[in-house]
Amino acid sequence: MTKTDSVSAKQAITRLKEGNGKYINAKYSSGDISPKVRQKTCSEGQNPYAIIVTCSDSRVIPESIFSAGIGELFVIRVAGNVMDDHQLGSIEYAASHLGCKLIVVLGHTHCGAVEAAVHHDPEGYIKFITDEIRLAIGEEKDEHKACLLNIQRSVSVIEKSFDIKREEEHGLSVVAALYHIEDGRVEFL
């Protein structure tokens, strides 16, 4: 069941860019987290306008970065913003059941997961993440370039998994973006 009042991918990008503009100079989050909106989303359900796939890094807070409140973004977080069946299942749910038209893969500067994949050989469960990042970056040693390659790999995995056509005006779209931790700016790639 798809919600009929969802916004287009183009409208969602515009809202994200406007929200990020507010965030860059804000001292406090401007998203609506009021008791009223909590009650509304409890009784009427969620209606997010975009899906954000991003890193678990505690400095990356999508709702704040885009000046969004409760129920506005469907956020999927995993270290290194890597993709597997769990993330794809979450995207599928948000797109098919909640009517989201836009998927943003939001990487960020100074990513510890990318740094670990470039410079270290971790063990344990972290290795699953760094191995996935290494598939994206190959032999790249520049962390910024590696970060961009990692974002693009996740975009490609999503596009292939959902057979997304970028030029489709009213369908599901996926875009790459980079959050700059140093100044709060989101660069849509």
C-alpha positions as CSV (number, residue, x, y, z in Angstrom):
1,M,0.0,0.0,0.0
2,T,1.6,3.3,-1.1
3,K,0.6,6.6,0.4
4,T,-0.8,8.9,-2.2
5,D,0.3,12.2,-0.6
6,S,4.0,11.5,-1.0
7,V,6.2,14.2,-2.6
8,S,8.2,13.7,-5.8
9,A,12.0,13.1,-5.7
10,K,12.6,16.6,-7.0
11,Q,10.4,18.2,-4.3
12,A,12.2,16.1,-1.7
13,I,15.7,17.2,-2.8
14,T,14.5,20.8,-2.7
15,R,13.2,20.3,0.9
16,L,16.5,18.7,1.9
17,K,18.6,21.5,0.5
18,E,16.4,24.2,2.1
19,G,16.6,22.3,5.5
20,N,20.4,22.0,5.2
21,G,20.6,25.8,4.5
22,K,18.7,26.4,7.8
23,Y,20.9,23.9,9.7
24,I,24.3,25.4,8.6
25,N,23.8,28.5,10.8
26,A,21.4,27.1,13.4
27,K,22.2,26.7,17.1
28,Y,19.3,24.4,17.7
29,S,17.4,21.9,15.6
30,S,14.4,23.4,13.8
31,G,12.5,20.2,13.0
32,D,9.1,19.8,14.6
33,I,9.4,17.4,17.6
34,S,6.3,18.7,19.4
35,P,3.9,16.6,21.4
36,K,1.3,17.5,18.8
37,V,3.3,16.0,15.9
38,R,4.2,12.9,18.1
39,Q,0.5,12.3,18.7
40,K,-0.3,12.9,15.0
41,T,2.3,10.4,13.8
42,C,1.2,7.9,16.4
43,S,-2.4,8.0,15.3
44,E,-2.0,8.6,11.6
45,G,1.3,6.9,11.0
46,Q,4.5,8.2,9.4
47,N,4.7,10.0,6.0
48,P,8.4,10.6,5.3
49,Y,9.3,12.5,2.2
50,A,12.8,11.0,1.8
51,I,14.9,7.9,2.7
52,I,18.3,8.7,4.0
53,V,20.9,5.9,4.1
54,T,23.8,7.2,6.2
55,C,26.6,6.3,8.6
56,S,26.1,5.5,12.3
57,D,28.7,8.2,13.2
58,S,27.3,10.2,16.1
59,R,28.2,13.5,14.4
60,V,25.9,12.7,11.5
61,I,22.3,13.5,12.6
62,P,20.1,13.5,9.4
63,E,17.0,15.0,11.1
64,S,19.1,18.0,12.3
65,I,21.2,18.2,9.1
66,F,18.0,18.7,7.1
67,S,16.0,20.6,9.7
68,A,13.4,17.8,9.7
69,G,11.1,16.7,12.5
70,I,9.4,13.6,13.6
71,G,8.0,11.5,10.7
72,E,9.7,13.5,7.9
73,L,12.7,11.3,7.1
74,F,13.1,7.5,7.0
75,V,16.6,7.1,8.2
76,I,18.7,3.9,7.8
77,R,22.0,4.0,9.6
78,V,24.9,1.6,9.4
79,A,28.6,2.3,9.8
80,G,30.2,3.3,6.5
81,N,26.7,3.6,4.9
82,V,27.3,0.2,3.3
83,M,24.5,-1.8,1.7
84,D,23.3,-5.3,2.4
85,D,19.9,-7.1,2.4
86,H,18.8,-5.5,5.6
87,Q,19.3,-1.9,4.3
88,L,17.7,-2.9,1.0
89,G,14.7,-4.3,2.8
90,S,14.3,-1.1,4.8
91,I,14.5,0.9,1.5
92,E,11.9,-1.4,-0.1
93,Y,9.6,-0.9,2.9
94,A,9.9,2.9,2.8
95,A,9.4,3.1,-0.9
96,S,6.6,0.6,-1.4
97,H,4.6,1.1,1.9
98,L,5.3,4.7,2.8
99,G,5.5,6.2,-0.7
100,C,9.0,7.7,-0.5
101,K,10.3,8.7,-3.9
102,L,13.8,9.8,-3.0
103,I,16.7,7.8,-1.6
104,V,19.8,9.7,-0.5
105,V,23.0,7.9,0.3
106,L,24.7,10.4,2.6
107,G,28.4,9.7,3.3
108,H,30.5,12.1,5.3
109,T,33.9,13.5,5.7
110,H,36.2,12.1,8.4
111,C,34.4,8.7,8.3
112,G,36.1,6.2,10.6
113,A,34.8,3.2,8.7
114,V,36.4,4.5,5.5
115,E,39.6,5.4,7.3
116,A,39.7,1.9,8.8
117,A,39.2,0.3,5.3
118,V,42.0,2.5,3.8
119,H,44.6,2.2,6.5
120,H,43.9,-0.8,8.8
121,D,42.9,-4.4,8.7
122,P,40.4,-4.7,11.5
123,E,39.1,-8.0,12.9
124,G,35.8,-9.1,14.3
125,Y,32.5,-7.9,13.0
126,I,33.9,-4.6,11.8
127,K,35.7,-6.5,9.1
128,F,32.3,-7.1,7.4
129,I,32.0,-3.4,7.0
130,T,35.5,-2.6,5.9
131,D,35.5,-5.5,3.4
132,E,32.4,-4.0,1.8
133,I,34.1,-0.6,1.7
134,R,37.2,-2.2,0.1
135,L,35.0,-3.6,-2.7
136,A,34.0,0.0,-3.4
137,I,37.4,1.7,-3.1
138,G,39.8,-0.9,-4.5
139,E,43.4,0.3,-3.9
140,E,42.4,4.0,-3.3
141,K,44.4,5.5,-0.4
142,D,43.1,9.1,-0.5
143,E,40.3,9.1,2.2
144,H,38.2,11.7,0.5
145,K,38.2,9.9,-2.9
146,A,37.6,6.6,-1.0
147,C,34.6,8.1,0.7
148,L,33.1,9.2,-2.6
149,L,33.7,5.8,-4.2
150,N,32.0,4.2,-1.2
151,I,29.0,6.4,-1.5
152,Q,28.8,5.7,-5.3
153,R,28.9,1.9,-4.7
154,S,26.0,2.1,-2.3
155,V,24.1,4.2,-4.9
156,S,24.9,1.6,-7.6
157,V,23.8,-1.3,-5.4
158,I,20.5,0.4,-4.7
159,E,20.0,1.3,-8.4
160,K,20.7,-2.2,-9.5
161,S,18.5,-3.8,-6.8
162,F,15.5,-1.7,-7.6
163,D,16.2,-1.2,-11.3
164,I,16.0,2.6,-10.8
165,K,16.2,4.8,-13.9
166,R,17.7,8.2,-12.9
167,E,15.9,10.1,-15.6
168,E,12.5,9.0,-14.5
169,E,10.6,12.2,-13.4
170,H,8.0,10.7,-11.1
171,G,9.5,7.4,-10.0
172,L,11.9,6.3,-7.4
173,S,15.3,8.2,-7.5
174,V,18.5,7.7,-5.7
175,V,21.2,10.4,-5.2
176,A,24.6,10.6,-3.7
177,A,25.5,13.2,-1.1
178,L,28.4,14.1,1.1
179,Y,28.0,15.7,4.6
180,H,30.9,18.0,5.5
181,I,31.3,17.5,9.3
182,E,33.6,20.6,9.5
183,D,30.9,23.1,8.4
184,G,27.5,21.2,8.3
185,R,27.1,21.6,4.5
186,V,25.6,18.8,2.4
187,E,27.0,18.5,-1.1
188,F,24.7,16.7,-3.5
189,L,27.0,14.8,-5.9
